[in-house]
Amino acid sequence: MESALYNETPEVCAMSNLIEVAKNQISDLIAAAYKRAVAENTLPPGGETVIGTIDIPRDANNGDYATAWAMAAARPLGQPPRKIAEALTAQLDLADSYFAEAEIAGPGFINFRLAARWYREVLQTVETMGKDYGRINVGQNQKVMVEFVSANPTGTMTIGNARGGVLGDTMASVLDWAGYDVFREFYVNDAGNQVELFAQSLEARYIQLIKGEDAAVFPENGYHGEDIRDLAKCFYDQHGETYLDIPEAQRRADMMTFGLEYNIAKMAADLERYGITYDNWFKESELYDSGYLEETIQLLIDGGHTYEKDGALWLNLMDLGAEKDDVLRRRGGHYTYFAADIAYHRDKFIKRGFDRVIDVWGADHHGHAIRFKKILPAVGIDPERLDFLIMQLVRLTRDGETVRVSKRTGKSITLADLLDEIPKDAARFFFSTRPDTHLEFDLGLAVRQDSENPVYYIHYAHARICTLVKALAEEGEIVPAAADVDLTQVTGADEQSLIKAIARLPEEIRIAARDYDPSKINRYAQELAAAFHGFYSHCRIKGETREVLRARLKLADTARCAIACCLDILGVSAPERM
């Protein structure tokens, strides 16, 4: 199935990852050379199925690409790797290829050096794809849901939610750029025991607000945060004392509805301010109201996966290889999170037909994730279709000291407090680092206006190019088309390094999608900005001959486009001036 993510021709779509194309071409060149060597009896048959690694050497002096095919073929061919490499290079035909030359190194590596054609096609590909440069089609339009944040609507969003929001949103963006049909969802826990406790807590604070602290007993295990007091005040401001005379059941039901709607609306507003919007906010109560939760539990009962103990319904997970069993329905009749999650994932896979689902969860859910996958086959779901992006904890620091409270509110820092203190771009960029490591978020660094701040460093690269392009346009020099650029003018190490860095974006997207690691785009954006700054420091543009100026101007503008695409994936702005 062809992707409809962008409108360029299939040839351009296929050729956008020129690193992968170059590697595939090396494989084809080696295969053709081996076939000719066999025909001339300089190599024996038996190597037709050999697959040799193709890598990019760390040191450009060792070529742009290197293959270890000769080493991999040594045993099946019964010859030393170097002798195999010599026979292959004697038969290599590089005409009309992306490579100018190939040479033998060490015990039998064959190093390839890129020709001008490859560099030109990088510039042409970026020019053709524009703001969609980097998009590939490995996903082939498979339907993928990314469910993230899903914070409990009974309270405010934490710094952990802030990290999960960025990781989920950038993961969804990476998958979109990789050719998947992506759907973002927020799961609202608006049912069950915790919501009843929320309503009781709000009711108690409402009564206490009117009659005093001793007028109502606060529920055991209730919500003690200041946000509940603030919510009670909002309810009072709308309704006054009228709800004192309303029957308890109705009062709690109305307060529950008011509180959840208020908190969900605030969550949506805070997340939108953070650059995050969802395709759907799925309410847990839908699983209850539709009967889908009870239907799912009955499937487990009928399948012999449950047992009753102490008045509760248990899920027998230990028989499926888990380290412990889980409760599905408590003695009081309330279903657990685990039970609702099973029904929710049946809804994702069975009812709505997603091919894959990725849940972004905190580190404290690691064990839950392992147990959860064990039960999926019992409800007709292949567990390999479900993946978890488990993120580690965040520690906020300033001047080397841990920060736990907001300057403005004096309370625990929430997402809203964070965005009051630092720019959205900085928050998103810093939180898009590797999810499997603990994050130390330096609030001071996030607002610095120098190259130590990676956001500023990348922003400055983009703005620097925009300023250059505008200034030269005022002098009558507009960015030329790639076909009109003389690439013999950009053969220096800094110039070629920048083009090779630009060419990496589609490959970085492919790997980030494969590994479920959006932080790869974060790191790549920094490396691309560094490649541009290095080029700009060593390669003068203004004041050069016209042919050199045009070639370097085109290269700079191509870098600008690639940087903008990275920032788009990360949900970070691309300023044109600073």
C-alpha positions in Angstrom: 0.0 0.0 0.0 1.5 3.3 -1.1 1.8 6.2 1.4 -0.2 9.4 0.7 1.9 11.4 3.1 3.3 13.7 0.4 2.7 14.4 -3.2 6.1 13.9 -4.8 6.5 11.2 -7.4 7.2 7.6 -6.2 10.8 7.9 -7.5 11.5 11.0 -5.3 9.9 9.3 -2.3 12.1 6.2 -2.8 15.2 8.3 -3.3 14.8 10.6 -0.3 17.0 8.4 1.9 20.1 8.7 -0.1 22.2 7.1 2.5 20.1 3.9 2.2 20.2 4.2 -1.6 24.0 4.5 -1.6 24.3 1.4 0.7 22.0 -0.6 -1.6 24.0 0.5 -4.6 27.2 -0.8 -3.0 25.5 -4.1 -2.5 24.4 -4.2 -6.1 27.9 -3.2 -7.3 29.6 -5.9 -5.2 27.1 -8.5 -6.4 27.7 -7.6 -10.1 31.5 -7.6 -9.5 31.4 -11.0 -7.9 29.3 -12.4 -10.7 31.9 -11.2 -13.2 34.8 -12.5 -11.1 33.1 -16.0 -11.1 32.6 -15.9 -14.8 36.4 -15.1 -15.3 37.4 -17.8 -12.7 39.1 -15.3 -10.4 36.7 -16.2 -7.6 34.9 -19.5 -7.0 31.1 -19.8 -6.8 29.4 -20.1 -3.5 29.2 -16.5 -2.4 25.9 -15.6 -4.0 24.1 -15.4 -0.6 26.9 -13.7 1.3 25.8 -10.4 3.0 28.5 -8.1 4.1 28.1 -5.1 6.4 28.2 -1.7 4.9 29.1 1.1 7.3 30.0 4.8 7.3 33.6 5.1 8.6 34.2 7.5 11.5 37.2 8.8 9.7 36.5 10.2 6.2 40.1 9.3 5.3 38.8 5.7 5.2 36.2 6.6 2.6 32.6 7.5 2.7 31.3 3.9 2.9 33.1 0.7 3.7 32.0 -2.9 3.1 33.2 -6.0 4.9 31.8 -8.3 2.1 35.2 -9.9 1.5 35.6 -10.9 5.2 32.1 -12.4 5.2 32.9 -14.4 2.0 36.2 -15.7 3.2 34.8 -19.0 4.7 32.3 -19.9 2.0 34.8 -19.1 -0.8 37.8 -20.6 1.0 40.1 -17.7 0.2 41.7 -14.9 2.2 39.6 -11.7 2.5 42.2 -9.5 0.9 42.5 -11.8 -2.2 38.7 -11.7 -2.5 38.7 -7.9 -2.2 41.3 -7.6 -5.0 39.3 -9.8 -7.3 36.2 -7.8 -6.6 37.7 -4.3 -7.1 39.2 -5.5 -10.4 35.6 -6.1 -11.6 33.9 -3.1 -10.1 32.2 -0.9 -12.6 31.5 2.5 -11.0 30.3 4.2 -14.2 26.9 5.9 -13.7 27.1 5.1 -9.9 27.2 7.4 -6.9 30.9 6.5 -6.4 34.0 8.0 -7.8 36.4 5.3 -6.6 36.9 2.2 -4.5 40.0 0.9 -2.7 41.1 -1.9 -0.5 42.1 -1.3 3.1 43.4 -3.4 5.9 42.6 -7.1 5.8 40.0 -6.8 3.0 37.7 -3.8 3.6 36.6 -2.1 0.4 36.2 1.6 0.8 34.0 3.7 -1.5 34.2 7.4 -2.1 31.2 9.4 -3.2 31.1 11.1 -6.5 29.6 14.6 -7.3 26.4 13.0 -8.5 25.5 11.9 -5.0 26.1 15.3 -3.5 24.0 16.9 -6.2 21.1 14.5 -5.7 21.1 15.4 -2.0 20.6 19.1 -2.9 18.0 18.2 -5.5 16.1 16.0 -3.2 15.8 18.6 -0.5 14.9 21.2 -3.1 12.1 19.0 -4.5 10.7 17.8 -1.2 11.0 21.2 0.6 9.3 21.2 4.0 8.6 17.5 3.6 12.3 16.6 3.3 13.0 13.5 5.3 9.6 11.8 4.8 9.9 8.2 4.0 7.5 5.3 3.6 8.7 2.5 5.8 5.3 2.5 7.6 3.3 2.0 4.4 0.3 3.8 6.0 -0.2 1.3 8.8 -2.6 2.6 11.4 -0.7 3.4 14.6 -2.1 4.9 17.8 0.2 6.7 20.2 -1.5 7.1 23.6 0.3 9.5 25.9 0.1 11.7 29.0 -3.4 10.4 30.0 -3.0 12.2 33.3 -5.6 11.6 36.0 -8.2 14.3 35.6 -8.6 14.6 39.3 -5.5 16.8 39.6 -2.9 18.9 37.8 -0.4 17.8 35.3 3.1 17.1 36.7 6.6 17.4 35.3 6.5 13.7 34.5 3.4 14.4 32.4 5.4 17.2 30.7 8.1 14.8 29.7 5.6 12.1 28.6 3.7 14.7 26.5 6.8 15.6 24.5 8.0 12.0 24.1 4.5 10.9 22.9 4.0 13.8 20.6 7.4 13.6 19.0 7.2 9.9 18.7 3.9 10.3 16.9 5.5 12.9 14.6 8.5 10.7 13.8 6.1 7.8 12.9 4.1 10.2 10.7 7.3 11.3 8.9 8.2 7.6 8.5 5.0 6.9 6.6 2.6 5.6 9.3 -1.0 6.7 9.6 -0.7 8.1 13.2 -3.5 8.8 15.7 -2.9 10.6 19.0 -5.1 9.8 22.0 -5.5 10.9 25.6 -7.2 8.3 27.9 -9.3 10.0 30.5 -9.7 8.1 33.7 -13.2 9.4 34.5 -14.7 6.3 36.1 -14.1 4.1 39.1 -13.3 4.5 42.7 -10.8 7.4 42.3 -13.4 9.6 40.6 -15.9 8.9 43.5 -13.1 10.0 45.9 -12.6 13.1 43.8 -16.3 14.0 44.1 -16.3 13.4 47.8 -13.2 15.5 48.3 -14.7 18.3 46.3 -17.9 18.1 48.2 -16.1 18.3 51.5 -14.1 21.3 50.5 -17.2 23.0 49.2 -19.0 22.5 52.5 -16.0 23.5 54.5 -15.6 26.7 52.5 -19.1 27.7 53.5 -19.4 26.3 57.0 -15.9 25.9 58.2 -13.3 23.1 58.4 -15.2 21.1 61.0 -18.5 21.1 59.1 -17.5 18.1 56.8 -15.4 15.1 57.3 -12.8 14.8 54.6 -12.8 11.3 53.0 -10.1 8.8 53.9 -7.7 8.6 50.9 -9.3 11.7 49.5 -7.5 14.4 47.4 -5.7 16.8 49.7 -4.1 19.1 47.2 -4.7 22.8 47.1 -6.2 22.4 43.6 -9.3 20.8 45.2 -9.8 23.8 47.4 -9.4 26.0 44.3 -11.9 23.9 42.4 -14.4 24.1 45.3 -14.1 27.9 45.2 -14.8 27.9 41.5 -17.9 25.8 42.0 -19.0 28.1 44.9 -18.5 31.1 42.7 -20.9 29.7 40.1 -23.5 28.2 42.4 -23.1 29.9 45.8 -24.7 28.0 48.7 -27.4 26.4 46.6 -25.9 22.9 46.7 -26.1 22.7 50.4 -29.8 21.8 50.1 -29.4 19.3 47.2 -29.5 15.6 48.0 -26.0 14.1 48.5 -26.0 11.8 45.5 -27.1 14.5 43.1 -24.6 17.0 44.7 -21.7 14.6 44.3 -22.7 13.7 40.7 -22.9 17.3 39.7 -19.6 18.2 41.4 -17.9 15.2 39.7 -19.1 16.4 36.3 -18.1 20.0 37.1 -14.7 19.0 38.4 -13.8 16.6 35.6 -15.0 19.0 32.9 -13.0 21.9 34.4 -9.8 19.8 34.8 -10.0 18.2 31.4 -10.5 21.6 29.8 -7.5 23.0 31.7 -5.4 20.0 30.7 -6.4 20.5 27.0 -5.5 24.2 27.2 -2.1 23.6 28.9 -1.2 20.9 26.4 -2.2 23.1 23.5 0.0 25.8 24.9 2.7 23.2 24.9 2.1 22.5 21.2 0.2 19.2 21.8 -3.3 18.4 20.4 -5.0 15.1 20.2 -7.2 13.3 17.6 -9.3 12.0 20.4 -9.9 12.2 24.2 -11.2 8.7 25.1 -13.2 8.5 28.3 -12.9 5.4 30.5 -16.6 5.9 31.3 -17.4 4.9 27.7 -16.2 1.4 28.5 -18.6 1.2 31.5 -21.6 2.8 29.8 -21.3 0.6 26.6 -20.9 -2.6 28.5 -17.6 -3.2 26.8 -15.7 -3.5 30.1 -18.1 -6.2 31.5 -18.0 -8.0 28.1 -14.2 -8.1 28.3 -14.1 -9.4 31.8 -16.6 -12.1 30.8 -14.2 -13.2 28.1 -11.5 -13.7 30.7 -13.9 -15.6 33.0 -15.1 -17.8 30.2 -11.5 -18.5 29.1 -10.6 -19.8 32.6 -8.2 -16.9 33.3 -9.8 -15.7 36.6 -10.6 -16.9 40.1 -12.3 -15.4 43.1 -10.6 -14.8 46.4 -11.7 -12.7 49.5 -14.7 -11.4 47.5 -12.5 -10.0 44.7 -12.1 -11.2 41.1 -8.5 -12.0 40.3 -6.7 -12.4 37.0 -4.5 -15.5 36.9 -1.4 -14.1 35.4 1.2 -16.4 37.1 -0.1 -19.3 35.0 0.9 -17.1 31.9 4.4 -16.5 33.2 4.0 -13.3 35.1 5.5 -12.8 38.6 2.2 -12.1 40.3 -1.6 -12.0 39.7 -3.7 -8.9 39.4 -7.1 -7.9 40.8 -9.8 -7.2 38.2 -12.7 -6.3 40.4 -12.4 -5.4 44.1 -14.5 -6.7 46.9 -16.7 -3.5 46.8 -17.5 -4.1 43.1 -15.2 -1.5 41.6 -13.2 -2.5 38.6 -9.4 -1.8 38.7 -7.2 0.1 36.3 -5.9 -3.2 35.1 -9.4 -4.4 34.1 -10.3 -1.1 32.4 -6.9 -1.2 30.5 -7.6 -4.6 29.1 -11.0 -3.5 27.8 -9.5 -0.2 26.5 -6.9 -2.1 24.5 -9.6 -4.4 23.1 -11.3 -1.3 21.9 -8.1 0.0 20.3 -7.2 -3.2 18.5 -10.5 -5.1 18.0 -13.1 -2.4 17.8 -11.1 0.4 16.1 -8.7 -1.7 14.1 -5.3 -0.1 14.8 -2.4 -2.1 13.4 -0.1 -1.1 16.3 -0.4 0.8 19.6 2.3 2.6 21.5 1.6 3.5 25.1 3.9 6.1 26.7 4.2 5.2 30.4 6.3 6.3 33.4 9.0 4.2 34.9 6.7 3.0 37.7 4.6 1.2 35.1 7.4 -1.1 33.9 6.2 -4.1 35.8 2.6 -3.4 34.8 3.5 -3.3 31.2 5.2 -6.7 31.3 2.2 -8.3 33.1 -0.2 -6.5 30.8 1.2 -8.1 27.6 0.8 -11.5 29.1 -3.0 -11.4 29.1 -3.6 -9.9 25.6 -3.8 -13.2 23.7 -6.6 -14.2 26.0 -8.7 -11.4 24.5 -7.7 -12.0 20.9 -4.8 -9.5 20.6 -1.3 -10.3 19.4 1.0 -8.8 22.1 3.6 -8.0 19.5 1.3 -5.3 18.2 1.5 -3.4 21.5 4.7 -1.5 22.5 5.5 0.6 25.5 7.7 3.7 25.6 8.8 3.7 29.2 10.3 7.0 30.4 12.5 7.6 33.4 12.1 10.3 36.0 12.9 14.1 35.8 14.8 16.2 38.2 14.5 20.0 37.8 17.6 22.0 38.7 18.8 25.6 38.8 22.3 26.6 39.6 23.1 23.0 40.6 20.2 22.8 43.1 17.1 20.7 42.9 13.9 22.7 42.2 10.7 21.3 43.6 8.4 24.3 43.9 7.3 27.0 41.5 8.6 30.6 42.0 5.1 31.9 41.2 2.9 29.6 43.3 5.3 28.2 45.9 3.7 24.8 45.2 5.0 21.7 43.3 5.8 22.7 39.8 3.2 21.8 37.2 3.3 21.9 33.4 1.6 25.3 33.5 4.2 26.6 36.0 7.0 25.3 33.8 5.7 27.1 30.7 5.4 30.3 32.8 9.1 30.1 33.5 10.8 28.9 30.3 9.9 29.0 26.6 7.8 26.3 25.0 10.6 25.5 22.5 13.1 24.9 25.3 10.7 22.7 27.3 9.9 20.6 24.3 13.5 20.3 23.2 14.9 19.4 26.6 12.1 16.8 27.2 12.8 15.1 23.9 16.0 13.5 25.1 16.4 9.8 25.5 13.4 8.4 27.4 15.3 5.5 29.0 17.6 7.7 31.0 16.9 9.9 34.0 16.7 13.5 32.9 18.2 16.4 34.8 16.5 19.5 33.4 18.5 22.6 34.0 16.1 25.5 34.1 18.9 28.1 33.9 20.4 26.5 30.8 17.0 26.4 29.1 16.8 30.2 29.0 20.4 31.0 28.2 21.1 32.9 25.0 24.4 31.3 24.0 25.7 28.2 22.3 25.7 26.2 25.6 21.9 26.1 25.2 21.2 23.5 22.4 17.9 25.1 21.5 19.5 28.5 21.0 22.4 26.9 19.1 20.0 25.3 16.6 17.7 28.4 16.4 20.8 30.5 15.7 21.9 28.3 12.8 18.4 28.6 11.2 18.1 32.3 11.8 21.7 32.9 10.6 20.9 31.3 7.2 17.6 33.2 6.9 19.5 36.5 7.5 22.1 35.5 5.0 19.6 34.6 2.3 17.7 37.8 2.8 20.8 40.0 2.7 22.0 38.4 -0.5 18.6 38.6 -2.1 18.7 42.4 -1.5 21.9 42.4 -3.4 20.4 40.5 -6.3 21.7 37.0 -5.4 18.8 34.6 -4.9 19.2 31.0 -3.9 19.9 29.1 -7.2 18.3 25.8 -8.2 20.4 22.7 -7.5 20.7 22.0 -11.3 22.4 25.4 -11.7 25.0 25.0 -9.0 28.6 24.1 -10.0 29.5 21.5 -7.4 33.2 21.6 -8.2 33.1 24.8 -6.1 32.1 22.9 -2.9 34.5 20.1 -2.6 36.1 21.1 0.7 35.8 18.9 3.8 33.4 21.3 5.6 31.2 21.6 2.6 31.0 17.8 1.9 30.5 17.1 5.6 27.5 19.4 5.7 26.0 17.8 2.6 26.5 14.4 4.2 24.9 15.6 7.4 21.9 16.9 5.5 21.5 13.6 3.8 21.2 11.8 7.2 17.7 13.1 8.1 15.7 10.4 6.3 17.9 7.7 7.8 17.6 9.2 11.3 13.9 9.2 10.9 13.9 5.6 9.8 16.0 4.6 12.8 14.0 6.7 15.3 10.8 5.1 14.1 12.3 1.6 14.2 13.7 2.1 17.8 10.8 4.2 19.1 13.3 6.8 20.1 12.4 10.3 19.0 15.5 11.6 20.9 17.5 10.6 17.8 16.1 13.6 16.0 17.0 15.8 19.0 20.6 14.7 18.8 20.7 14.9 15.0 19.4 18.4 15.0 22.3 19.5 17.2 24.8 17.7 15.0 23.4 19.2 11.8 23.5 22.7 13.4 27.2 22.0 14.3 28.0 21.0 10.8 26.5 24.2 9.5 28.3 26.4 12.0 31.6 24.6 11.1 30.9 25.2 7.4 30.0 28.8 7.9 33.1 29.5 10.0 35.5 28.1 7.4 33.7 28.7 4.1 33.2 32.4 3.2 30.1 33.2 1.1 29.9 37.0 0.7 32.8 38.3 -1.2 33.6 35.1 -3.0 33.5 34.6 -6.8 30.0 34.4 -8.1 30.1 30.6 -8.8 31.5 29.9 -5.3 29.0 32.2 -3.7 26.0 30.6 -5.5 27.2 27.1 -4.7 27.7 27.9 -1.0 24.5 29.9 -0.8 22.6 26.9 -2.1 24.3 24.6 0.4 23.4 27.0 3.3 19.8 27.2 2.2 19.6 23.4 1.9 20.9 23.1 5.5 18.2 25.6 6.6 15.5 23.5 5.1 16.8 20.3 6.8 17.1 22.1 10.2 13.5 23.4 9.8 12.3 19.9 9.1 14.0 18.6 12.3 12.4 21.4 14.4 9.0 20.7 12.8 9.3 17.0 13.9 10.2 18.1 17.4 7.4 20.7 17.6 9.9 23.5 18.0 9.7 26.8 16.1 12.2 27.8 13.4 12.9 31.5 13.9 14.0 33.6 10.9 15.8 36.2 13.0 17.2 36.4 16.5 
